[in-house]
Amino acid sequence: MGTYKITIAGHERELELFPVSDKLDIAAFIMFGDVEITEASAKELLKICPEHDVVVTAEAKGIPLCYEMARQGCKNYVVARKGVKVYMRNPIEVNVKSITTENEQKLYLGEGDANFIKGKRVLIVDDVVSTGQSLEAIEELVTKAGGNIVGKAAVLAEGDARGRKDIIYLEELPLFFK
């Protein structure tokens, strides 16, 4: 197994490579537990993101970034959940298929969160954008809830996402073809 060195928000990391298929490996960027990268990435993204009232992400890997961007900025964030919780009244849902998840999943917003983002300027964030399917699912949820999407941001843009002009990101992450 190999590694890939990258500098993110001024901090160097060595990412381990993992197979996604027989022909493709990805460099695993895990923000969980990396407070230095989370704080620095949030700070740098906030400098280049549009003004917003609330930050929204999908459960789970984008949560540290979403929280930290809200803490340093607008003070509000919402997490689209992968399962319905008992405290989520009248949830809205969308389907999502991510490159790092084996099966198709659903994302949910409860009525309370949906009402909270209605009419607000929403910044959608994630740790890594690759296929963009997770972002599209969050966009669909936010739109169903009546939020006004003002931007989409990620720490890293991977593969084809590196050429997208609709995503704000800090660094590019290649795919590793065998």
Buried (B, 14 or more C-beta within 10 A) or exposed (E): EEEBEBEBBEEEBEBBBBEBEEEBBBBEBBBEEBEEBBBBBBBBBBEEBEEBBBBBBBBEBBBBBBBBBBEEBBEBBBBBBBEEEEEBEEBBBBEBBBBEEEEEBBBBBBEEBBBBBEEBBBBBBBBBBBBBBBBBBBBBBBEEBEBBBBBBBBBBBBBEBBEBEEBBBBBEBEBBEE
